Amino acid sequence: MKTYKIGIIGCGHIARKMAFTLGRMEGVRCYAVASRNLEKAQAFAAEWQFEKSYGSYEALADDPEVDLVYIATPHSFHYEQARMCIERGKAVLCEKAFTANARQTEELLALAHEKSVFITEAIWTRYLPLSAKVKELLDAGTIGVPRTLSANLSYPISGKERIIRPELAGGALLDIGIYTLNFAAMAFGADVERTVSACTKTDTGVDAQESITLFYADGRMAALQSSIYVQSDREGIISGDKGHIIVENINNPSSVRVVGSDYQTVAVYQAPPQITGFEYQVKACIEALEKGWLESPYMPHAETLRIMRQMDALRKEWGVVYPCD
């Protein structure tokens, strides 16, 4: 199998995490990095042993050697940068949230389909082995009939510019609430009949803390919570009539514990050793490229779009508006 040359757009924290990951993977090369500031790109390339550095995103996308572009910039830039890559025929792994709103997602996916270019959302949870294990346990009836689910994810990140600025598509929902929505989707599916939610906002008008309850057509219910002010336990609990499943750290599960109806632990599944957890989404991209797929089965385009629409509806209800809306 060929060695895939990876290009990264952006030089922030998440790009550094991906660079660290790529440097320890087989079958990939830390090839190119781009920033609007050439010196920043050069420093990043030197630190993480990338072969090339560019002072513009277009220059990276124009490099014929780049096999896959990872977009690691704030949400508000994803649409224009992914579009630019697709137009140049470059496969894309775009950091979550995929775009700032559903309209942008629709346009990107339509363009990728039209140009026959692979693109997928880099929501790493979808690609992790323990995420698949949870689904397997539920499908096997391990806890009987699952009826309720709770999930929370909160970090004290209110000081970050990308979180509080509407023009960067900030707020808790697109940054961390998206994980709770995906956790519910992976466990309970897409047939949401009704949503009840509330949020508190920052002085800048983005959502800071939120409570979201999803009611499903078959009677199941998911209660989700996120905040940019506190550090929560990051736990997900799925309850059935014969026990419950506890997932430690819903965005990168470290363990999955099955508890029986007598409240005794039946089984514990630990995450396999990992570099950072980011390696699984890169492997999924390579699998798709090798097989000529335009999307990954781990995060289908329809699901990316559905969750973007879900987040649009929540923001509309809360009165959280981005300039690009």
Secondary structure, 3 states (H helix, E strand, C coil): CCCEEEEEECCCHHHHHHHHHHCCCCCEEEEEEECCCHHHHHHHHHHHCCCEEECCHHHHHHCCCCCEEEECCCHHHHHHHHHHHHHCCCEEEEECCCCCCHHHHHHHHHHHHHHCCCEEEECHHHHCHHHHHHHHHHHCCCCCCEEEEEEEEECCCCCCHHHHCHHHCCCHHHHHHHHHHHHHHHHHCCCEEEEEEEEEECCCCCEEEEEEEEEECCCCEEEEEEECCCCCCCCEEEEECCEEEEEECCCCCCEEEEEECCCCEEEEEECCCCCCCCHHHHHHHHHHHHHCCCCECCECHHHHHHHHHHHHHHHHHHCCCCCCC
